[in-house]
């Protein structure tokens, strides 16, 4: 660790994160942060005990425990707000418990911010960590999702001050403490946002703050979900807001063509089955092999995933993705509530306007 810590507090919101907390804390201890806060959000597992063990190792580690819930805040927003109020450091790193920092991460981020200069170049910065792929569900869905996210939120457009496209990855956001506290005070609707990271980015652009979004290649790594169940629950709560419906409909049509091909091949009319089935199957195989190239999946995988699955598996994930998207749309638009980490969260009522880059309601002054 540097002999002169950076004036920065790392805030790690943790609700039932005992399985992952040790890895993230091990990765941040070598980094030159002045403080490391674990905000225990009413955990029912060994999260607080694990945090105390790290406290005994390093005096910079602090434990802040919250109990119950607040109807005016989502759990993560409430936890991070509490951490921001508890520290006096001028800079915050909002870090999810599923992220591990790679050596030298904070030094690189500090240089990009220009935080050591009299007038910092940036007031906030977000990284999209490398995505670690584990089981088959992650290998099918995650490359497809991140390929589509790159199309919806091109980094060059996100970082252009005159373009409304805005994005952030809530797994890693570095921001001035004063600025982060401002949004919680000025925007009561933001407190209840499930997709709080992109909402924060939109607010930063609307208020003309100096903000940038970068790939986290070589700086941070994350395994967001472990298995189909957690992946389905995790993306179902926010995928609808992130991806354009027209591309999901196109992918759904391609998937239905594949099912039609299988049906024709099983038909009793062998001549029709052979002709129609072969044509549909050929089109299906073309789509699942060409789509990743068209959508930029190869680039995304090179940038974010240590182990890329075969091309056909990636294409199949793109064909399956619409059903996850439609499940998210049903959850958000029809049921109007989402479930996460043992809590049910109401979907925030629509606000005025539209987010041009994704069709989500934009934050406006109240």
C-alpha positions as CSV (number, residue, x, y, z in Angstrom):
1,X,0.0,0.0,0.0
2,X,1.1,3.6,-0.7
3,X,2.5,5.5,2.3
4,X,0.2,8.4,1.3
5,X,-3.3,7.0,1.0
6,X,-5.6,8.7,-1.6
7,X,-8.4,10.8,0.0
8,X,-10.9,8.3,-1.1
9,X,-13.4,6.0,0.7
10,X,-14.4,2.7,-0.8
11,X,-18.0,1.9,-0.1
12,X,-19.1,-1.7,-0.4
13,X,-22.9,-2.3,0.0
14,X,-23.3,-5.8,1.4
15,X,-26.6,-7.7,1.9
16,X,-25.9,-11.4,2.5
17,X,-22.6,-11.2,0.7
18,X,-20.5,-13.6,3.0
19,X,-19.7,-15.8,0.0
20,X,-18.1,-13.0,-2.0
21,X,-17.0,-10.3,0.5
22,X,-13.6,-11.9,1.3
23,X,-12.5,-11.7,-2.3
24,X,-13.4,-8.1,-2.8
25,X,-11.8,-7.1,0.5
26,X,-8.6,-9.0,-0.3
27,X,-8.4,-7.1,-3.6
28,X,-8.9,-3.6,-2.1
29,X,-6.6,-3.9,0.8
30,X,-3.4,-3.4,-1.3
31,X,-5.0,-0.3,-2.9
32,X,-4.1,3.2,-1.5
33,X,-7.6,4.1,-0.3
34,X,-7.9,6.1,3.0
35,X,-11.0,4.2,4.1
36,X,-12.8,1.0,3.2
37,X,-16.4,0.8,4.4
38,X,-18.5,-2.4,4.4
39,X,-22.2,-1.3,4.7
40,X,-24.0,-4.3,6.2
41,X,-27.5,-4.0,4.9
42,X,-29.5,-6.1,7.4
43,X,-27.6,-9.3,6.4
44,X,-28.8,-12.6,7.7
45,X,-25.6,-14.4,7.0
46,X,-22.0,-14.0,8.2
47,X,-21.3,-10.8,6.4
48,X,-20.7,-8.6,9.5
49,X,-18.5,-11.3,11.1
50,X,-16.4,-11.5,8.0
51,X,-16.1,-7.7,7.9
52,X,-14.9,-7.6,11.5
53,X,-12.1,-10.2,10.7
54,X,-10.8,-7.8,8.0
55,X,-11.1,-4.9,10.5
56,X,-8.7,-6.7,12.7
57,X,-6.2,-7.0,9.8
58,X,-6.4,-3.4,8.6
59,X,-7.6,-0.3,10.5
60,X,-8.9,1.3,7.3
61,X,-11.7,-1.2,7.2
62,X,-14.9,0.1,8.8
63,X,-18.2,-1.7,9.4
64,X,-21.5,0.2,9.2
65,X,-24.7,-1.8,10.0
66,X,-28.2,-0.9,8.8
67,X,-31.4,-2.6,10.0
68,X,-34.8,-2.8,8.5
69,X,-35.8,-0.9,5.3
70,X,-36.8,2.6,4.3
71,X,-39.8,2.9,1.9
72,X,-38.3,6.0,0.4
73,X,-35.1,4.3,-0.6
74,X,-34.0,1.1,-2.4
75,X,-31.6,-1.0,-0.3
76,X,-28.5,-0.3,-2.3
77,X,-29.1,3.4,-2.6
78,X,-29.8,3.7,1.1
79,X,-26.7,1.7,2.1
80,X,-24.4,3.8,-0.2
81,X,-26.0,7.1,1.1
82,X,-25.3,6.0,4.7
83,X,-21.7,5.2,3.8
84,X,-21.3,8.5,2.0
85,X,-22.6,10.3,5.1
86,X,-20.3,8.3,7.5
87,X,-17.1,9.2,5.7
88,X,-15.5,12.6,5.3
89,X,-13.2,11.7,2.4
90,X,-13.8,14.0,-0.6
91,X,-13.9,11.0,-3.1
92,X,-16.0,7.8,-3.1
93,X,-15.6,4.5,-4.9
94,X,-19.0,2.7,-5.0
95,X,-18.0,-0.9,-5.4
96,X,-20.2,-4.0,-5.6
97,X,-19.3,-7.0,-3.6
98,X,-19.0,-9.2,-6.7
99,X,-16.1,-7.1,-8.1
100,X,-12.4,-7.6,-7.5
101,X,-9.8,-4.9,-8.3
102,X,-6.7,-5.8,-10.3
103,X,-3.3,-4.4,-9.1
104,X,-2.9,-0.7,-9.8
105,X,-6.6,-0.1,-10.4
106,X,-7.0,3.0,-8.1
107,X,-3.8,4.6,-9.3
108,X,-5.1,4.4,-12.9
109,X,-8.5,5.7,-12.0
110,X,-7.0,8.5,-10.0
111,X,-4.9,9.6,-13.0
112,X,-7.9,9.6,-15.3
113,X,-9.9,11.7,-12.8
114,X,-7.1,14.1,-12.4
115,X,-8.2,14.1,-8.8
116,X,-4.7,15.2,-7.6
117,X,-4.8,18.4,-9.6
118,X,-6.1,21.8,-8.3
119,X,-9.0,21.4,-10.8
120,X,-9.9,17.7,-11.4
121,X,-10.6,16.8,-15.0
122,X,-13.6,14.7,-14.0
123,X,-16.1,14.7,-11.2
124,X,-17.2,11.1,-11.7
125,X,-16.0,8.0,-13.5
126,X,-17.5,4.6,-14.0
127,X,-15.8,1.4,-15.2
128,X,-17.5,-1.7,-16.8
129,X,-15.5,-4.5,-15.2
130,X,-14.3,-7.6,-17.1
131,X,-17.0,-10.2,-16.9
132,X,-16.0,-13.6,-15.6
133,X,-18.1,-16.4,-17.1
134,X,-18.8,-19.5,-15.0
135,X,-21.6,-22.0,-15.8
136,X,-23.4,-22.6,-19.0
137,X,-26.1,-20.0,-18.3
138,X,-23.6,-17.3,-17.9
139,X,-21.8,-18.4,-21.1
140,X,-25.0,-18.3,-23.0
141,X,-26.5,-15.0,-21.8
142,X,-23.8,-12.7,-20.5
143,X,-21.9,-12.3,-23.9
144,X,-25.2,-11.6,-25.6
145,X,-26.3,-9.1,-23.0
146,X,-23.1,-7.2,-23.0
147,X,-22.9,-7.1,-26.8
148,X,-26.3,-5.5,-26.8
149,X,-25.4,-3.1,-24.1
150,X,-22.4,-1.9,-26.1
151,X,-24.7,-1.2,-29.0
152,X,-27.2,0.6,-26.8
153,X,-24.5,2.6,-24.9
154,X,-21.5,3.2,-27.2
155,X,-18.7,4.6,-25.0
156,X,-17.9,7.3,-27.5
157,X,-21.5,8.6,-27.4
158,X,-21.8,8.2,-23.6
159,X,-18.6,10.3,-23.2
160,X,-19.7,13.0,-25.6
161,X,-21.1,16.0,-23.6
162,X,-23.6,17.0,-26.3
163,X,-25.2,13.6,-26.8
164,X,-28.0,12.5,-24.4
165,X,-26.9,8.9,-24.3
166,X,-25.8,8.2,-20.7
167,X,-24.6,5.0,-19.0
168,X,-22.8,3.8,-15.9
169,X,-22.0,0.4,-14.4
170,X,-23.1,0.4,-10.7
171,X,-20.4,-2.2,-10.0
172,X,-17.7,0.5,-10.1
173,X,-18.4,4.3,-9.8
174,X,-15.9,6.8,-8.5
175,X,-17.4,10.2,-7.7
176,X,-16.9,13.3,-5.6
177,X,-18.7,12.7,-2.3
178,X,-20.4,16.1,-2.4
179,X,-21.8,15.4,-5.9
180,X,-23.1,12.0,-4.8
181,X,-24.8,13.4,-1.8
182,X,-26.3,16.1,-4.1
183,X,-28.4,13.7,-6.2
184,X,-29.9,12.0,-3.1
185,X,-30.9,15.4,-1.8
186,X,-32.1,17.0,-5.1
187,X,-33.8,14.0,-6.7
188,X,-36.1,12.2,-4.4
189,X,-37.3,10.0,-7.3
190,X,-33.7,8.7,-7.8
191,X,-33.7,7.2,-4.3
192,X,-36.2,4.6,-5.4
193,X,-34.6,3.8,-8.8
194,X,-33.8,0.1,-9.3
195,X,-31.5,1.1,-12.2
196,X,-29.8,3.7,-10.0
197,X,-26.4,3.6,-11.9
198,X,-27.8,4.7,-15.3
199,X,-30.1,7.2,-13.5
200,X,-27.1,8.7,-11.9
201,X,-25.3,9.0,-15.2
202,X,-28.3,10.7,-16.8
203,X,-28.4,13.2,-13.9
204,X,-24.7,13.9,-14.3
205,X,-25.3,14.7,-18.0
206,X,-28.4,16.7,-17.5
207,X,-26.6,18.9,-14.9
208,X,-23.5,19.2,-17.2
209,X,-21.0,17.5,-14.8
210,X,-17.7,16.2,-16.0
211,X,-18.2,12.5,-16.2
212,X,-16.7,9.6,-18.2
213,X,-17.4,5.9,-18.8
214,X,-14.6,3.4,-19.6
215,X,-14.0,-0.3,-20.1
216,X,-12.5,-1.9,-17.0
217,X,-10.2,-4.2,-19.0
218,X,-7.1,-4.9,-16.9
219,X,-8.5,-2.9,-13.9
220,X,-11.5,-4.7,-12.4
221,X,-13.2,-8.1,-12.8
222,X,-16.7,-9.3,-11.8
223,X,-18.8,-12.4,-11.8
224,X,-22.2,-10.9,-11.6
225,X,-24.3,-14.0,-11.3
226,X,-23.7,-17.7,-10.5
227,X,-26.1,-19.9,-12.4
228,X,-29.3,-19.5,-14.3
229,X,-31.5,-18.7,-11.2
230,X,-29.5,-15.7,-10.0
231,X,-28.9,-14.5,-13.6
232,X,-32.6,-14.6,-14.4
233,X,-33.6,-12.8,-11.3
234,X,-30.9,-10.2,-11.6
235,X,-31.5,-9.2,-15.2
236,X,-35.2,-9.5,-15.0
237,X,-35.3,-6.5,-12.7
238,X,-33.8,-4.1,-15.1
239,X,-33.1,-5.5,-18.6
240,X,-36.3,-4.0,-20.0
241,X,-35.0,-0.5,-19.4
242,X,-31.7,-1.2,-21.0
243,X,-32.3,-2.9,-24.4
244,X,-34.3,-1.6,-27.4
245,X,-37.4,-3.6,-28.0
246,X,-37.0,-3.7,-31.8
247,X,-33.7,-5.7,-31.6
248,X,-35.3,-8.1,-29.1
249,X,-38.2,-8.7,-31.5
250,X,-35.9,-9.4,-34.3
251,X,-34.0,-11.9,-32.2
252,X,-37.3,-13.5,-31.2
253,X,-38.2,-13.9,-34.8
254,X,-34.9,-15.6,-35.5
255,X,-35.5,-17.9,-32.6
256,X,-39.0,-18.8,-33.8
257,X,-37.5,-19.7,-37.2
258,X,-35.2,-22.1,-35.5
259,X,-38.2,-23.7,-33.8
260,X,-40.0,-23.9,-37.1
261,X,-37.0,-25.7,-38.6
262,X,-37.1,-28.3,-35.9
263,X,-40.9,-28.7,-36.4
264,X,-40.5,-29.2,-40.1
265,X,-37.8,-31.7,-39.7
266,X,-40.1,-33.7,-37.4
267,X,-43.0,-33.4,-40.0
268,X,-44.5,-36.5,-41.6
269,X,-44.3,-34.8,-45.0
270,X,-40.7,-35.7,-45.6
271,X,-40.3,-33.8,-48.9
272,X,-41.6,-30.6,-47.3
273,X,-39.6,-31.2,-44.2
274,X,-36.4,-31.7,-46.1
275,X,-36.8,-28.6,-48.2
276,X,-38.4,-26.2,-45.7
277,X,-36.5,-27.6,-42.7
278,X,-33.1,-27.3,-44.5
279,X,-33.9,-23.7,-45.5
280,X,-35.0,-22.6,-42.1
281,X,-32.1,-24.4,-40.4
282,X,-29.7,-22.8,-42.7
283,X,-31.1,-19.4,-42.0
284,X,-31.1,-20.1,-38.3
285,X,-27.4,-21.2,-38.3
286,X,-26.5,-18.1,-40.4
287,X,-28.2,-15.8,-37.9
288,X,-26.6,-17.3,-34.8
289,X,-23.1,-17.3,-36.4
290,X,-23.4,-13.8,-38.0
291,X,-25.2,-11.9,-35.3
292,X,-22.3,-11.7,-32.9
293,X,-20.2,-10.2,-35.7
294,X,-23.0,-7.7,-36.5
295,X,-23.7,-6.8,-32.9
296,X,-20.0,-6.4,-31.9
297,X,-20.1,-9.4,-29.5
298,X,-16.5,-10.4,-30.5
299,X,-15.2,-7.0,-29.5
300,X,-17.1,-7.0,-26.2
301,X,-15.9,-10.5,-25.3
302,X,-12.3,-9.5,-26.1
303,X,-12.7,-6.5,-23.8
304,X,-14.6,-7.9,-20.9
305,X,-14.6,-11.7,-20.7
306,X,-11.5,-13.8,-19.9
307,X,-13.0,-16.9,-21.4
308,X,-15.2,-16.5,-24.5
309,X,-17.6,-19.4,-25.4
310,X,-17.8,-20.8,-28.9
311,X,-19.5,-18.6,-31.5
312,X,-22.5,-20.9,-31.9
313,X,-23.1,-20.7,-28.2
314,X,-22.9,-17.0,-28.3
315,X,-25.4,-16.8,-31.2
316,X,-27.7,-19.2,-29.3
317,X,-27.6,-16.8,-26.3
318,X,-28.7,-13.9,-28.6
319,X,-31.7,-16.0,-29.7
320,X,-32.6,-16.8,-26.2
321,X,-32.1,-13.3,-24.9
322,X,-35.5,-12.0,-26.0
323,X,-37.3,-14.3,-23.6
324,X,-35.4,-12.9,-20.7
325,X,-36.1,-9.4,-22.0
326,X,-39.9,-10.2,-22.2
327,X,-39.8,-11.6,-18.7
328,X,-38.3,-8.3,-17.5
329,X,-40.9,-6.3,-19.4
330,X,-43.7,-8.3,-17.8
331,X,-42.2,-7.8,-14.3
332,X,-41.7,-4.1,-14.8
333,X,-44.7,-3.0,-16.9
334,X,-47.4,-5.5,-15.8
335,X,-46.5,-6.6,-12.2
336,X,-44.8,-3.3,-11.5
337,X,-42.5,-4.8,-8.9
338,X,-39.2,-6.6,-8.8
339,X,-37.6,-9.0,-6.3
340,X,-34.0,-8.9,-5.4
341,X,-32.0,-10.1,-2.4
342,X,-35.1,-11.2,-0.5
343,X,-36.9,-7.9,-0.9
344,X,-39.7,-6.8,-3.2
345,X,-39.2,-3.4,-4.7
346,X,-42.0,-1.4,-6.3
347,X,-41.2,0.0,-9.8
348,X,-40.9,3.8,-9.6
349,X,-43.8,5.6,-11.2
350,X,-42.9,7.1,-14.6
351,X,-41.6,10.6,-14.6
352,X,-41.7,13.3,-17.3
353,X,-39.9,12.8,-20.6
354,X,-38.0,9.8,-22.1
355,X,-34.4,8.7,-22.0
356,X,-33.6,8.9,-25.7
357,X,-31.1,6.1,-25.8
358,X,-33.3,3.4,-24.2
359,X,-36.9,4.5,-23.8
360,X,-36.7,4.9,-20.0
361,X,-38.2,7.8,-18.1
362,X,-35.7,10.5,-17.4
363,X,-35.1,12.3,-14.1
364,X,-36.4,15.8,-14.0
365,X,-36.5,18.5,-11.4
366,X,-39.2,18.2,-8.8
